[in-house]
Amino acid sequence: MTQSQIETLDANTSTMTLSLDMDLYPREVLYAAAYVFLDRAYVLLDRDGARCVVHLRGKQALDEAVLRAMAGEFENELLAQALRRMVGKANHKIIEEITAL
C-alpha cells in the first residue's frame, strides 16, 4: 500500500505533483524534505483536505524517468527527516546537557 502518489507528471515542463497523507508526516518533516530539494527544483506545498500536495518543477529540463526518480527520492527524504525528528526528540535531554557544558 502506497501512502503517496504521483498526481501529475509532465516531462515537457519538468513538473510533477505528489499527493501525501498528512497523518503520516508532520509539517516540520515536509518542510525539511522540501528544503533538501531546493537546489534542483522549485517546491510548492499545498493542502487538500487530509492530504498535502507537493508541486515540484525542475530548475533544468528533466525527463519522465528523472521525475519519477525524484518522486522516490522525495519520499525517501520524508522518511529520513521523520527519523531525524524522532531521534532528536528521543535525545533532546542528552543534547541539552551536552551543550550546557
Disulfide bonds with the S-S distance in Angstrom:
none
